[in-house]
C-alpha cells in the first residue's frame, strides 16, 4: 500500500466511524470527475495518478448515444472500494460525457452535506435514495437550473446533472454533462 492509499484508507475508516467527518469518497469524486466538469481527457489524466488500476464494470451509458471512448478504474482503501466508470460520446451534434464513482460499501449519509456544499444549493430532486442537482458552470461556481433553462445552458457552458444515490450498501456519485 503506497502513502496515498494509506492516507485514503485511514480517512475512509474515520469517515465510516463518524458520519459528520469529511468524506474521502466525495473528495475522490471531486478530483476525478467534478472539478473538471466530467471532461473525459481530464478524467483519464486524473486516473493515471495514485493507485487506480483497470477495472471490469457493467457499462451503462445513455440510450441512443454513440460512445467514443470509456475508461474504468478502481482503487481499494482498507474495506472500501472506489470504482470509476467514465465515458464520452455523441448523440447527433450533442456531446455527452459522464463520470461515475461507486463507493462500496458506504451509505449516502455523510456525503449529502458535502455534495450540497459543493453544489452551492439544495438538490432540485430529493427522494430517500437519490438527490439530483441540475446546473451550469457560472464564474467558478454552479448556477442552479430550472427545466426551461436546460437548452440554453447546453448551448452555452453546458448542462450538468449531479446525482447522488444509494444502491444497497453502496453510494453512487454521478456527473453527466450535455453540451450542444
Secondary structure as UniProt FT lines:
FT   HELIX           3..17
FT   TURN            19..20
FT   HELIX           24..29
FT   HELIX           30..34
FT   TURN            35..38
FT   HELIX           40..46
FT   TURN            47..48
FT   TURN            50..51
FT   STRAND          53..54
FT   TURN            63..64
FT   STRAND          66..77
FT   TURN            78..79
FT   STRAND          80..91
FT   TURN            92..93
FT   STRAND          94..104
FT   TURN            109..110
FT   HELIX           111..119
FT   STRAND          125..126
FT   STRAND          130..138
FT   TURN            139..140
FT   STRAND          141..144
FT   HELIX           147..149
FT   HELIX           150..155
FT   TURN            156..157
FT   STRAND          159..167
FT   TURN            168..169
FT   STRAND          170..179
//
